[in-house]
Amino acid sequence: KGFKAENTENPPAEQPKAPDAAANADIKFRVIKSAVRNGAKGTQTMLTLQSPQNRIITGYMRGNPDLREGQIIHKLQIGTGKRDYRQVQHYTRL
């Protein structure tokens, strides 16, 4: 006679996962574009990168990493920031 909570067997939907850092560890990416913007919370850089398979990845990074067009980086670690933006967390220059 009272209210019964419905018991569902379906698990909650999974959130999209960021690319695996280990999968990107040995891939060399070429910087196609690096655009620095100053905002209310500090400097932010938008990076557009290209893999050897011509896959394009765009992500944001805090600060000014001083990357130039054509520069090669690897050991890329990407996470998902607020609003599902890709956030470059770490890389190594070659």
Jmol script that loads the backbone (N, CA, C; Angstrom):
load data "model"
ATOM      1  N   LYS A   1       0.813  -1.195   0.000  1.00  0.00           N
ATOM      2  CA  LYS A   1       0.000   0.000   0.000  1.00  0.00           C
ATOM      3  C   LYS A   1       0.854   1.256   0.000  1.00  0.00           C
ATOM      4  N   GLY A   2       2.136   1.127   0.317  1.00  0.00           N
ATOM      5  CA  GLY A   2       3.026   2.285   0.306  1.00  0.00           C
ATOM      6  C   GLY A   2       3.764   2.406  -1.023  1.00  0.00           C
ATOM      7  N   PHE A   3       4.572   3.439  -1.154  1.00  0.00           N
ATOM      8  CA  PHE A   3       5.349   3.681  -2.367  1.00  0.00           C
ATOM      9  C   PHE A   3       6.525   2.714  -2.423  1.00  0.00           C
ATOM     10  N   LYS A   4       6.728   2.051  -3.551  1.00  0.00           N
ATOM     11  CA  LYS A   4       7.845   1.133  -3.735  1.00  0.00           C
ATOM     12  C   LYS A   4       8.790   1.716  -4.775  1.00  0.00           C
ATOM     13  N   ALA A   5      10.069   1.738  -4.448  1.00  0.00           N
ATOM     14  CA  ALA A   5      11.068   2.198  -5.417  1.00  0.00           C
ATOM     15  C   ALA A   5      11.242   1.137  -6.480  1.00  0.00           C
ATOM     16  N   GLU A   6      11.367   1.561  -7.707  1.00  0.00           N
ATOM     17  CA  GLU A   6      11.540   0.634  -8.811  1.00  0.00           C
ATOM     18  C   GLU A   6      12.989   0.157  -8.854  1.00  0.00           C
ATOM     19  N   ASN A   7      13.196  -1.102  -8.956  1.00  0.00           N
ATOM     20  CA  ASN A   7      14.546  -1.671  -9.022  1.00  0.00           C
ATOM     21  C   ASN A   7      14.855  -1.994 -10.472  1.00  0.00           C
ATOM     22  N   THR A   8      15.787  -1.303 -11.055  1.00  0.00           N
ATOM     23  CA  THR A   8      16.148  -1.552 -12.445  1.00  0.00           C
ATOM     24  C   THR A   8      17.414  -2.382 -12.497  1.00  0.00           C
ATOM     25  N   GLU A   9      17.492  -3.246 -13.465  1.00  0.00           N
ATOM     26  CA  GLU A   9      18.651  -4.124 -13.644  1.00  0.00           C
ATOM     27  C   GLU A   9      19.696  -3.504 -14.568  1.00  0.00           C
ATOM     28  N   ASN A  10      19.337  -2.433 -15.259  1.00  0.00           N
ATOM     29  CA  ASN A  10      20.263  -1.819 -16.217  1.00  0.00           C
ATOM     30  C   ASN A  10      21.253  -0.926 -15.494  1.00  0.00           C
ATOM     31  N   PRO A  11      22.558  -1.117 -15.745  1.00  0.00           N
ATOM     32  CA  PRO A  11      23.555  -0.232 -15.129  1.00  0.00           C
ATOM     33  C   PRO A  11      23.484   1.154 -15.755  1.00  0.00           C
ATOM     34  N   PRO A  12      23.977   2.186 -15.054  1.00  0.00           N
ATOM     35  CA  PRO A  12      23.961   3.533 -15.636  1.00  0.00           C
ATOM     36  C   PRO A  12      24.855   3.592 -16.876  1.00  0.00           C
ATOM     37  N   ALA A  13      24.512   4.473 -17.776  1.00  0.00           N
ATOM     38  CA  ALA A  13      25.295   4.632 -19.007  1.00  0.00           C
ATOM     39  C   ALA A  13      26.712   5.088 -18.668  1.00  0.00           C
ATOM     40  N   GLU A  14      27.683   4.522 -19.384  1.00  0.00           N
ATOM     41  CA  GLU A  14      29.079   4.893 -19.137  1.00  0.00           C
ATOM     42  C   GLU A  14      29.397   6.224 -19.804  1.00  0.00           C
ATOM     43  N   GLN A  15      30.219   7.006 -19.131  1.00  0.00           N
ATOM     44  CA  GLN A  15      30.696   8.259 -19.698  1.00  0.00           C
ATOM     45  C   GLN A  15      31.765   7.946 -20.729  1.00  0.00           C
ATOM     46  N   PRO A  16      31.890   8.757 -21.795  1.00  0.00           N
ATOM     47  CA  PRO A  16      32.954   8.515 -22.768  1.00  0.00           C
ATOM     48  C   PRO A  16      34.313   8.613 -22.088  1.00  0.00           C
ATOM     49  N   LYS A  17      35.177   7.714 -22.433  1.00  0.00           N
ATOM     50  CA  LYS A  17      36.500   7.688 -21.814  1.00  0.00           C
ATOM     51  C   LYS A  17      37.485   8.489 -22.655  1.00  0.00           C
ATOM     52  N   ALA A  18      38.456   9.093 -21.966  1.00  0.00           N
ATOM     53  CA  ALA A  18      39.529   9.808 -22.655  1.00  0.00           C
ATOM     54  C   ALA A  18      40.440   8.782 -23.304  1.00  0.00           C
ATOM     55  N   PRO A  19      41.134   9.153 -24.372  1.00  0.00           N
ATOM     56  CA  PRO A  19      42.059   8.222 -24.999  1.00  0.00           C
ATOM     57  C   PRO A  19      43.086   7.723 -23.990  1.00  0.00           C
ATOM     58  N   ASP A  20      43.439   6.465 -24.102  1.00  0.00           N
ATOM     59  CA  ASP A  20      44.385   5.837 -23.187  1.00  0.00           C
ATOM     60  C   ASP A  20      45.774   6.432 -23.372  1.00  0.00           C
ATOM     61  N   ALA A  21      46.371   6.886 -22.280  1.00  0.00           N
ATOM     62  CA  ALA A  21      47.700   7.492 -22.335  1.00  0.00           C
ATOM     63  C   ALA A  21      48.731   6.498 -22.849  1.00  0.00           C
ATOM     64  N   ALA A  22      48.609   5.234 -22.453  1.00  0.00           N
ATOM     65  CA  ALA A  22      49.567   4.222 -22.904  1.00  0.00           C
ATOM     66  C   ALA A  22      49.483   4.026 -24.413  1.00  0.00           C
ATOM     67  N   ALA A  23      48.287   4.148 -24.971  1.00  0.00           N
ATOM     68  CA  ALA A  23      48.122   3.988 -26.418  1.00  0.00           C
ATOM     69  C   ALA A  23      48.792   5.121 -27.182  1.00  0.00           C
ATOM     70  N   ASN A  24      48.874   6.302 -26.591  1.00  0.00           N
ATOM     71  CA  ASN A  24      49.478   7.462 -27.248  1.00  0.00           C
ATOM     72  C   ASN A  24      50.954   7.626 -26.918  1.00  0.00           C
ATOM     73  N   ALA A  25      51.514   6.784 -26.057  1.00  0.00           N
ATOM     74  CA  ALA A  25      52.870   6.973 -25.551  1.00  0.00           C
ATOM     75  C   ALA A  25      53.928   6.999 -26.648  1.00  0.00           C
ATOM     76  N   ASP A  26      53.826   6.108 -27.613  1.00  0.00           N
ATOM     77  CA  ASP A  26      54.859   6.019 -28.646  1.00  0.00           C
ATOM     78  C   ASP A  26      54.476   6.683 -29.956  1.00  0.00           C
ATOM     79  N   ILE A  27      53.300   7.285 -30.003  1.00  0.00           N
ATOM     80  CA  ILE A  27      52.857   7.956 -31.228  1.00  0.00           C
ATOM     81  C   ILE A  27      53.425   9.364 -31.256  1.00  0.00           C
ATOM     82  N   LYS A  28      53.977   9.737 -32.389  1.00  0.00           N
ATOM     83  CA  LYS A  28      54.518  11.093 -32.551  1.00  0.00           C
ATOM     84  C   LYS A  28      53.451  11.948 -33.242  1.00  0.00           C
ATOM     85  N   PHE A  29      53.108  13.045 -32.599  1.00  0.00           N
ATOM     86  CA  PHE A  29      52.115  13.970 -33.141  1.00  0.00           C
ATOM     87  C   PHE A  29      52.797  15.229 -33.641  1.00  0.00           C
ATOM     88  N   ARG A  30      52.316  15.749 -34.759  1.00  0.00           N
ATOM     89  CA  ARG A  30      52.824  17.009 -35.304  1.00  0.00           C
ATOM     90  C   ARG A  30      51.857  18.112 -34.919  1.00  0.00           C
ATOM     91  N   VAL A  31      52.405  19.227 -34.442  1.00  0.00           N
ATOM     92  CA  VAL A  31      51.583  20.383 -34.084  1.00  0.00           C
ATOM     93  C   VAL A  31      51.169  21.083 -35.376  1.00  0.00           C
ATOM     94  N   ILE A  32      49.870  21.144 -35.613  1.00  0.00           N
ATOM     95  CA  ILE A  32      49.348  21.834 -36.790  1.00  0.00           C
ATOM     96  C   ILE A  32      49.062  23.290 -36.451  1.00  0.00           C
ATOM     97  N   LYS A  33      48.525  23.498 -35.248  1.00  0.00           N
ATOM     98  CA  LYS A  33      48.161  24.860 -34.840  1.00  0.00           C
ATOM     99  C   LYS A  33      48.258  24.965 -33.328  1.00  0.00           C
ATOM    100  N   SER A  34      48.721  26.109 -32.859  1.00  0.00           N
ATOM    101  CA  SER A  34      48.802  26.410 -31.436  1.00  0.00           C
ATOM    102  C   SER A  34      48.327  27.848 -31.260  1.00  0.00           C
ATOM    103  N   ALA A  35      47.194  28.030 -30.585  1.00  0.00           N
ATOM    104  CA  ALA A  35      46.618  29.362 -30.411  1.00  0.00           C
ATOM    105  C   ALA A  35      46.483  29.670 -28.929  1.00  0.00           C
ATOM    106  N   VAL A  36      47.179  30.696 -28.469  1.00  0.00           N
ATOM    107  CA  VAL A  36      47.174  31.090 -27.063  1.00  0.00           C
ATOM    108  C   VAL A  36      46.108  32.164 -26.845  1.00  0.00           C
ATOM    109  N   ARG A  37      45.320  31.972 -25.788  1.00  0.00           N
ATOM    110  CA  ARG A  37      44.279  32.948 -25.437  1.00  0.00           C
ATOM    111  C   ARG A  37      44.400  33.279 -23.961  1.00  0.00           C
ATOM    112  N   ASN A  38      44.262  34.557 -23.648  1.00  0.00           N
ATOM    113  CA  ASN A  38      44.254  35.000 -22.253  1.00  0.00           C
ATOM    114  C   ASN A  38      42.813  35.184 -21.826  1.00  0.00           C
ATOM    115  N   GLY A  39      42.453  34.535 -20.717  1.00  0.00           N
ATOM    116  CA  GLY A  39      41.091  34.620 -20.215  1.00  0.00           C
ATOM    117  C   GLY A  39      41.074  35.062 -18.773  1.00  0.00           C
ATOM    118  N   ALA A  40      39.901  35.053 -18.200  1.00  0.00           N
ATOM    119  CA  ALA A  40      39.724  35.493 -16.813  1.00  0.00           C
ATOM    120  C   ALA A  40      40.457  34.575 -15.830  1.00  0.00           C
ATOM    121  N   LYS A  41      40.616  33.306 -16.188  1.00  0.00           N
ATOM    122  CA  LYS A  41      41.264  32.344 -15.296  1.00  0.00           C
ATOM    123  C   LYS A  41      42.711  32.064 -15.703  1.00  0.00           C
ATOM    124  N   GLY A  42      43.275  32.880 -16.571  1.00  0.00           N
ATOM    125  CA  GLY A  42      44.662  32.694 -16.974  1.00  0.00           C
ATOM    126  C   GLY A  42      44.799  32.357 -18.443  1.00  0.00           C
ATOM    127  N   THR A  43      46.001  31.966 -18.815  1.00  0.00           N
ATOM    128  CA  THR A  43      46.312  31.658 -20.210  1.00  0.00           C
ATOM    129  C   THR A  43      45.917  30.220 -20.534  1.00  0.00           C
ATOM    130  N   GLN A  44      45.378  30.048 -21.723  1.00  0.00           N
ATOM    131  CA  GLN A  44      44.954  28.739 -22.206  1.00  0.00           C
ATOM    132  C   GLN A  44      45.400  28.608 -23.655  1.00  0.00           C
ATOM    133  N   THR A  45      45.842  27.435 -24.047  1.00  0.00           N
ATOM    134  CA  THR A  45      46.303  27.207 -25.411  1.00  0.00           C
ATOM    135  C   THR A  45      45.473  26.118 -26.068  1.00  0.00           C
ATOM    136  N   MET A  46      44.974  26.398 -27.266  1.00  0.00           N
ATOM    137  CA  MET A  46      44.270  25.394 -28.048  1.00  0.00           C
ATOM    138  C   MET A  46      45.289  24.751 -28.979  1.00  0.00           C
ATOM    139  N   LEU A  47      45.416  23.431 -28.914  1.00  0.00           N
ATOM    140  CA  LEU A  47      46.352  22.699 -29.754  1.00  0.00           C
ATOM    141  C   LEU A  47      45.604  21.847 -30.756  1.00  0.00           C
ATOM    142  N   THR A  48      46.049  21.880 -32.003  1.00  0.00           N
ATOM    143  CA  THR A  48      45.548  20.978 -33.026  1.00  0.00           C
ATOM    144  C   THR A  48      46.727  20.123 -33.440  1.00  0.00           C
ATOM    145  N   LEU A  49      46.585  18.805 -33.266  1.00  0.00           N
ATOM    146  CA  LEU A  49      47.671  17.865 -33.501  1.00  0.00           C
ATOM    147  C   LEU A  49      47.274  16.862 -34.571  1.00  0.00           C
ATOM    148  N   GLN A  50      48.297  16.318 -35.268  1.00  0.00           N
ATOM    149  CA  GLN A  50      48.053  15.329 -36.311  1.00  0.00           C
ATOM    150  C   GLN A  50      48.920  14.100 -36.051  1.00  0.00           C
ATOM    151  N   SER A  51      48.300  12.920 -36.094  1.00  0.00           N
ATOM    152  CA  SER A  51      49.025  11.672 -35.892  1.00  0.00           C
ATOM    153  C   SER A  51      49.618  11.217 -37.230  1.00  0.00           C
ATOM    154  N   PRO A  52      50.506  10.225 -37.224  1.00  0.00           N
ATOM    155  CA  PRO A  52      51.058   9.705 -38.483  1.00  0.00           C
ATOM    156  C   PRO A  52      49.974   9.121 -39.399  1.00  0.00           C
ATOM    157  N   GLN A  53      48.835   8.733 -38.829  1.00  0.00           N
ATOM    158  CA  GLN A  53      47.717   8.205 -39.631  1.00  0.00           C
ATOM    159  C   GLN A  53      46.771   9.320 -40.066  1.00  0.00           C
ATOM    160  N   ASN A  54      47.212  10.563 -39.938  1.00  0.00           N
ATOM    161  CA  ASN A  54      46.438  11.759 -40.296  1.00  0.00           C
ATOM    162  C   ASN A  54      45.198  11.962 -39.438  1.00  0.00           C
ATOM    163  N   ARG A  55      45.172  11.401 -38.242  1.00  0.00           N
ATOM    164  CA  ARG A  55      44.084  11.636 -37.298  1.00  0.00           C
ATOM    165  C   ARG A  55      44.318  12.996 -36.646  1.00  0.00           C
ATOM    166  N   ILE A  56      43.292  13.834 -36.627  1.00  0.00           N
ATOM    167  CA  ILE A  56      43.389  15.174 -36.054  1.00  0.00           C
ATOM    168  C   ILE A  56      42.800  15.159 -34.645  1.00  0.00           C
ATOM    169  N   ILE A  57      43.551  15.699 -33.698  1.00  0.00           N
ATOM    170  CA  ILE A  57      43.114  15.809 -32.312  1.00  0.00           C
ATOM    171  C   ILE A  57      43.212  17.274 -31.906  1.00  0.00           C
ATOM    172  N   THR A  58      42.144  17.801 -31.353  1.00  0.00           N
ATOM    173  CA  THR A  58      42.147  19.171 -30.846  1.00  0.00           C
ATOM    174  C   THR A  58      41.920  19.111 -29.340  1.00  0.00           C
ATOM    175  N   GLY A  59      42.733  19.858 -28.606  1.00  0.00           N
ATOM    176  CA  GLY A  59      42.591  19.881 -27.159  1.00  0.00           C
ATOM    177  C   GLY A  59      43.094  21.196 -26.594  1.00  0.00           C
ATOM    178  N   TYR A  60      42.765  21.425 -25.349  1.00  0.00           N
ATOM    179  CA  TYR A  60      43.178  22.644 -24.662  1.00  0.00           C
ATOM    180  C   TYR A  60      44.206  22.319 -23.607  1.00  0.00           C
ATOM    181  N   MET A  61      45.033  23.293 -23.296  1.00  0.00           N
ATOM    182  CA  MET A  61      46.058  23.136 -22.284  1.00  0.00           C
ATOM    183  C   MET A  61      46.161  24.428 -21.502  1.00  0.00           C
ATOM    184  N   ARG A  62      46.353  24.326 -20.198  1.00  0.00           N
ATOM    185  CA  ARG A  62      46.544  25.528 -19.385  1.00  0.00           C
ATOM    186  C   ARG A  62      47.943  26.068 -19.632  1.00  0.00           C
ATOM    187  N   GLY A  63      48.042  27.382 -19.655  1.00  0.00           N
ATOM    188  CA  GLY A  63      49.345  28.021 -19.839  1.00  0.00           C
ATOM    189  C   GLY A  63      49.734  28.144 -21.300  1.00  0.00           C
ATOM    190  N   ASN A  64      50.974  28.554 -21.523  1.00  0.00           N
ATOM    191  CA  ASN A  64      51.520  28.729 -22.868  1.00  0.00           C
ATOM    192  C   ASN A  64      52.687  27.754 -23.034  1.00  0.00           C
ATOM    193  N   PRO A  65      52.466  26.632 -23.715  1.00  0.00           N
ATOM    194  CA  PRO A  65      53.524  25.635 -23.844  1.00  0.00           C
ATOM    195  C   PRO A  65      54.600  26.009 -24.862  1.00  0.00           C
ATOM    196  N   ASP A  66      54.421  27.127 -25.571  1.00  0.00           N
ATOM    197  CA  ASP A  66      55.402  27.594 -26.553  1.00  0.00           C
ATOM    198  C   ASP A  66      55.703  26.528 -27.605  1.00  0.00           C
ATOM    199  N   LEU A  67      54.641  25.965 -28.191  1.00  0.00           N
ATOM    200  CA  LEU A  67      54.787  24.998 -29.274  1.00  0.00           C
ATOM    201  C   LEU A  67      54.581  25.715 -30.603  1.00  0.00           C
ATOM    202  N   ARG A  68      55.339  25.310 -31.613  1.00  0.00           N
ATOM    203  CA  ARG A  68      55.263  25.928 -32.939  1.00  0.00           C
ATOM    204  C   ARG A  68      54.697  24.935 -33.953  1.00  0.00           C
ATOM    205  N   GLU A  69      54.147  25.475 -35.032  1.00  0.00           N
ATOM    206  CA  GLU A  69      53.662  24.634 -36.127  1.00  0.00           C
ATOM    207  C   GLU A  69      54.806  23.754 -36.623  1.00  0.00           C
ATOM    208  N   GLY A  70      54.493  22.485 -36.849  1.00  0.00           N
ATOM    209  CA  GLY A  70      55.494  21.558 -37.370  1.00  0.00           C
ATOM    210  C   GLY A  70      56.296  20.849 -36.284  1.00  0.00           C
ATOM    211  N   GLN A  71      56.236  21.328 -35.064  1.00  0.00           N
ATOM    212  CA  GLN A  71      56.985  20.702 -33.977  1.00  0.00           C
ATOM    213  C   GLN A  71      56.390  19.323 -33.677  1.00  0.00           C
ATOM    214  N   ILE A  72      57.245  18.371 -33.312  1.00  0.00           N
ATOM    215  CA  ILE A  72      56.824  17.011 -33.024  1.00  0.00           C
ATOM    216  C   ILE A  72      56.838  16.784 -31.514  1.00  0.00           C
ATOM    217  N   ILE A  73      55.742  16.193 -31.011  1.00  0.00           N
ATOM    218  CA  ILE A  73      55.649  15.840 -29.591  1.00  0.00           C
ATOM    219  C   ILE A  73      55.209  14.378 -29.489  1.00  0.00           C
ATOM    220  N   HIS A  74      55.478  13.761 -28.343  1.00  0.00           N
ATOM    221  CA  HIS A  74      55.007  12.400 -28.096  1.00  0.00           C
ATOM    222  C   HIS A  74      54.735  12.228 -26.608  1.00  0.00           C
ATOM    223  N   LYS A  75      54.424  11.007 -26.186  1.00  0.00           N
ATOM    224  CA  LYS A  75      54.023  10.720 -24.800  1.00  0.00           C
ATOM    225  C   LYS A  75      52.863  11.618 -24.384  1.00  0.00           C
ATOM    226  N   LEU A  76      51.909  11.737 -25.279  1.00  0.00           N
ATOM    227  CA  LEU A  76      50.751  12.608 -25.093  1.00  0.00           C
ATOM    228  C   LEU A  76      49.758  11.977 -24.120  1.00  0.00           C
ATOM    229  N   GLN A  77      49.333  12.747 -23.137  1.00  0.00           N
ATOM    230  CA  GLN A  77      48.297  12.323 -22.200  1.00  0.00           C
ATOM    231  C   GLN A  77      47.140  13.305 -22.315  1.00  0.00           C
ATOM    232  N   ILE A  78      45.970  12.775 -22.622  1.00  0.00           N
ATOM    233  CA  ILE A  78      44.788  13.606 -22.808  1.00  0.00           C
ATOM    234  C   ILE A  78      43.702  13.149 -21.850  1.00  0.00           C
ATOM    235  N   GLY A  79      43.086  14.097 -21.179  1.00  0.00           N
ATOM    236  CA  GLY A  79      41.954  13.811 -20.307  1.00  0.00           C
ATOM    237  C   GLY A  79      40.743  14.573 -20.803  1.00  0.00           C
ATOM    238  N   THR A  80      39.627  14.369 -20.147  1.00  0.00           N
ATOM    239  CA  THR A  80      38.415  15.098 -20.502  1.00  0.00           C
ATOM    240  C   THR A  80      38.146  16.113 -19.409  1.00  0.00           C
ATOM    241  N   GLY A  81      38.102  17.372 -19.809  1.00  0.00           N
ATOM    242  CA  GLY A  81      37.838  18.445 -18.859  1.00  0.00           C
ATOM    243  C   GLY A  81      36.353  18.733 -18.770  1.00  0.00           C
ATOM    244  N   LYS A  82      36.037  19.876 -18.213  1.00  0.00           N
ATOM    245  CA  LYS A  82      34.640  20.300 -18.097  1.00  0.00           C
ATOM    246  C   LYS A  82      34.023  20.392 -19.489  1.00  0.00           C
ATOM    247  N   ARG A  83      32.764  20.077 -19.559  1.00  0.00           N
ATOM    248  CA  ARG A  83      31.994  20.139 -20.811  1.00  0.00           C
ATOM    249  C   ARG A  83      32.576  19.241 -21.897  1.00  0.00           C
ATOM    250  N   ASP A  84      33.228  18.162 -21.511  1.00  0.00           N
ATOM    251  CA  ASP A  84      33.770  17.155 -22.428  1.00  0.00           C
ATOM    252  C   ASP A  84      34.830  17.678 -23.389  1.00  0.00           C
ATOM    253  N   TYR A  85      35.509  18.765 -23.030  1.00  0.00           N
ATOM    254  CA  TYR A  85      36.625  19.224 -23.846  1.00  0.00           C
ATOM    255  C   TYR A  85      37.820  18.331 -23.583  1.00  0.00           C
ATOM    256  N   ARG A  86      38.606  18.082 -24.613  1.00  0.00           N
ATOM    257  CA  ARG A  86      39.853  17.341 -24.409  1.00  0.00           C
ATOM    258  C   ARG A  86      40.868  18.270 -23.765  1.00  0.00           C
ATOM    259  N   GLN A  87      41.533  17.764 -22.761  1.00  0.00           N
ATOM    260  CA  GLN A  87      42.522  18.559 -22.048  1.00  0.00           C
ATOM    261  C   GLN A  87      43.868  17.850 -22.126  1.00  0.00           C
ATOM    262  N   VAL A  88      44.856  18.514 -22.741  1.00  0.00           N
ATOM    263  CA  VAL A  88      46.199  17.963 -22.836  1.00  0.00           C
ATOM    264  C   VAL A  88      46.840  18.119 -21.469  1.00  0.00           C
ATOM    265  N   GLN A  89      47.173  17.003 -20.838  1.00  0.00           N
ATOM    266  CA  GLN A  89      47.713  17.031 -19.496  1.00  0.00           C
ATOM    267  C   GLN A  89      49.240  16.931 -19.475  1.00  0.00           C
ATOM    268  N   HIS A  90      49.787  16.272 -20.482  1.00  0.00           N
ATOM    269  CA  HIS A  90      51.249  16.084 -20.514  1.00  0.00           C
ATOM    270  C   HIS A  90      51.676  15.711 -21.927  1.00  0.00           C
ATOM    271  N   TYR A  91      52.897  16.080 -22.268  1.00  0.00           N
ATOM    272  CA  TYR A  91      53.512  15.669 -23.534  1.00  0.00           C
ATOM    273  C   TYR A  91      55.017  15.832 -23.364  1.00  0.00           C
ATOM    274  N   THR A  92      55.768  15.270 -24.316  1.00  0.00           N
ATOM    275  CA  THR A  92      57.224  15.432 -24.342  1.00  0.00           C
ATOM    276  C   THR A  92      57.609  15.915 -25.724  1.00  0.00           C
ATOM    277  N   ARG A  93      58.459  16.910 -25.785  1.00  0.00           N
ATOM    278  CA  ARG A  93      58.941  17.420 -27.080  1.00  0.00           C
ATOM    279  C   ARG A  93      60.052  16.546 -27.612  1.00  0.00           C
ATOM    280  N   LEU A  94      60.128  16.462 -28.908  1.00  0.00           N
ATOM    281  CA  LEU A  94      61.234  15.740 -29.547  1.00  0.00           C
ATOM    282  C   LEU A  94      62.219  16.728 -30.134  1.00  0.00           C
TER     283      LEU A  94
END
end "model"
wireframe off; spacefill off
backbone 0.3
color backbone group
